[in-house]
Amino acid sequence: MLTERQELILKTIIQDFTKTHEPVGSKTVMNQLPIKVSSATIRNEMAVLEEHGLIEKTHSSSGRVPSTEGYRYYLDNLVQPLQLPEEMYNQIGYQFDQPFNQVDEIVKEAARILSDLTDYTAFAEGPEAKNVSITGFRIVPLAPRQVMAILVTSDGSVKNQLYTLPRHISGDEIEQAVRLINDQLVGKNLSEINKQTFEQLSSSQIVGKNAPEFLELLEAVIKDAASEQMYVDGQLNLLNNTENSDLKAIKSLYELINSSSLAGELIDLSDRPRPSHYPVHVRLGAELENDLLKDFSLVTAEYSVGHYGRGTIALLGPRNMPYSEMIGLMEYFRQELARKLLDYYGRFK
């Protein structure tokens, strides 16, 4: 552990570097410290911090910049979330104060708001489909042999899939299959429906000789409804928040962010240790297990919607982002998102 004075100096260096993006010298630290210390003493303390690997010297200046280890120490021991400016609270409330028809619309809007507020890349993952049940299943003909399967769930969500049916299936068979599927599955919780459910339906011939075709279609729609939806906004902000001029690397980074499966792995908190003092967690580039992200930081926060499940929001930005402000923002935003979702779910009680 560092001494109180060393922690003050480290905190000052990080805060100044965040504002100026320039290496920080001893005189700058001396002028900003809340205690009176000589420049020589500060230089000695900075040398100690450098020995610990918490700050490092750049080639172009005699000043120092925080290292990854320095940021980690700061985040684990020194950072304090700041209260947001009043206009930011008002902006969040205003943008959330609109009619939403589906959970996905709220989650998608959350990603857009976060990106607008920060100029970073924002992620929002919807809550798990716990305690959400099927309320209806329909197949709507669109063209010869082409249909749209529509699944409606108890939270007001509507999922659909386009499908081309084999030539040998008649309209009467479609109507019979839909009727029997509704009899078997309406009222069932999405989390209870699995491979075994479809195997039982198929083996019992509940939907007739064309069971495989109908069940394949139904399974695809239910899988989509039960999946946690991931939305990303502000992808182009990556260009403003990276020092990498390699176009190939930037393209790879853009593709990484836009891949829903990889983005989901990126912000997954299920197997990560969580800090006890804040519900918001920061992972630095070296901790993100992807070399494309080495110059970035990821700020994540979980939100809870009671028995409807939990979701995640995240911000991907530069390593020298203003962490106090971002942690304060994420702490408030996760509560507002949860409140908005609870209000929405309340309409279906």
C-alpha angles and dihedrals in degrees: 000000000000127000118257091255093050090050091051091051093048091048091049093050092050094047093047093046089050091056101040104024085218129118112267123233131203094256091055090051092047091054093050103041115107088222129061111252130155122249090242092055090049090051090052092049091047088053089055091049089050091051088053089052093242097120131023139199121245124219094240102051145031088232126096134239128201117265125217088262089051092053090047092053090047093050094046098044116012114029119107123189114244125222112252123246111264092245090059092054089050093049093052092049093047095050093048092046098090135098114273123192099192139027090241091060091057093047092047091050090050091060091048093050093049092049092048092050097049109023087231131115109273132202128194124184120193123234119273115269094253116154091006114131137190114261100174147357126201138172115209120194112230103170137343105313093351119108139168118227112210124196121190121196134198093257091062095258120143119202125185140184130191115227137178111220125213115260095247096065115098130207091249091055090052092052092047092049093050092049094050094044090053090050091053103038111026108108094023119125114247090230090058094056114090143142091291090057091058093043090055092049091049096046093048090053087228091153098039133242093325093058096126093059095047095042092049089055093045093047092053092052094046092048089055092048093049096046121099106249116230122202127188127193134177097034091154089059085076087076091058095045102050131077091201112113094184104116092200091054091047090051091050090049091050091051091049092054093046095051104096094204094050092042088053091052090047095060098032109129099177095101099031127100110248125215116245098215100055133029087217119082130198125204119190125219096265089053095053095077094227123098091212088067099048093113095045139077128214120213112196134181133179123221127200126218095186115243090352089076141248133289139185137234124192144179125210113200144137120308091245095056117142096265098186091057095042094048090049091049094048093047091054096039096053089055093048092048091050090049092051092049092047090052089051094048089048089069091067099051 
